[in-house]
Amino acid sequence: MKLPEVDLTLPAARRQRDGLPETLADIASTSPAILDPDVHRVRTEERVQFAISHLPATYKRLFMQRAREEGLTHKALFIAMMRSYGIEVPDADQIDGRYRG
């Protein structure tokens, strides 16, 4: 199957009117964003260590116990706690560092 030749110097509106294929940029310019800009920003942001030290061991045990009970990772529980206090952050699964890019 031979694709038609496309004159990319023509404006996108004229190419569409003439029934010519759109470029990827043309399609992307009219498509909604796949990722929320805030999620994208957080995903691509530099990662840093965050530690709260010198708390009673009981607090750590309670935190770990609650994470197990809720079926959450420690990071997910911490983010859920932040959200419960009205801090606007994306869900933990949306900002997972393994899916940055």
C-alpha positions in Angstrom: 0.0 0.0 0.0 1.5 3.3 -1.1 0.8 6.3 1.1 0.0 9.7 -0.6 2.7 12.3 -0.8 2.1 15.1 1.7 3.2 18.7 1.1 4.2 19.7 4.7 4.5 23.3 3.7 0.7 23.5 3.5 -1.1 24.6 6.7 -2.7 21.8 8.7 -6.2 23.2 8.0 -5.7 23.0 4.2 -4.2 19.5 4.4 -7.2 18.3 6.4 -9.6 20.0 4.0 -7.8 18.4 1.0 -8.1 15.0 2.8 -4.3 14.7 3.4 -2.9 13.0 6.5 -2.2 15.1 9.5 1.2 15.3 11.1 1.8 14.1 14.6 2.2 17.7 15.7 -1.2 18.5 14.2 -2.9 15.7 16.1 -1.1 16.5 19.3 -2.0 20.1 19.2 -5.7 19.3 19.3 -5.6 16.4 21.7 -6.1 16.8 25.5 -3.0 16.2 27.6 -2.6 12.6 28.7 -1.0 13.5 32.0 -2.0 16.3 34.4 0.8 18.9 34.2 1.2 18.7 38.0 1.6 14.9 37.8 4.2 15.3 35.0 6.1 17.9 37.0 6.2 15.7 40.1 7.2 12.6 38.1 10.1 14.4 36.5 11.3 16.3 39.5 14.6 15.4 41.2 14.2 12.8 44.0 15.5 13.5 47.5 15.7 11.5 50.7 13.1 12.5 53.3 13.6 11.2 56.8 12.1 12.1 60.1 14.5 11.0 62.7 14.5 10.6 66.5 10.9 9.7 67.1 9.9 7.0 69.6 10.1 3.5 68.2 6.4 3.1 69.0 5.5 5.7 66.4 7.5 3.8 63.7 5.8 0.5 64.7 2.4 2.1 64.6 3.1 3.7 61.2 4.4 0.4 59.7 1.4 -1.5 61.2 -1.1 0.9 59.7 0.6 0.7 56.3 0.3 -3.2 56.5 -3.4 -2.9 57.5 -4.2 -0.6 54.7 -2.1 -2.6 52.2 0.0 0.5 51.4 3.7 1.1 51.0 5.3 3.5 53.5 5.4 6.2 50.8 1.8 5.7 49.9 0.7 5.9 53.5 2.7 9.1 54.0 1.1 10.6 50.8 -2.3 9.6 52.0 -1.6 11.3 55.3 -0.5 14.5 53.5 -3.7 14.4 51.4 -5.9 13.9 54.5 -4.5 17.2 55.8 -5.4 19.0 52.6 -2.0 19.1 51.0 -2.6 18.8 47.3 -0.4 16.0 46.0 -1.1 13.4 43.3 -1.8 9.8 44.4 1.3 7.7 45.2 0.7 5.5 42.1 0.7 8.5 39.8 4.1 9.8 41.0 5.9 6.5 41.3 9.5 7.1 40.4 9.7 4.0 38.3 7.4 5.6 35.8 9.1 9.0 35.4 9.7 10.3 32.0 
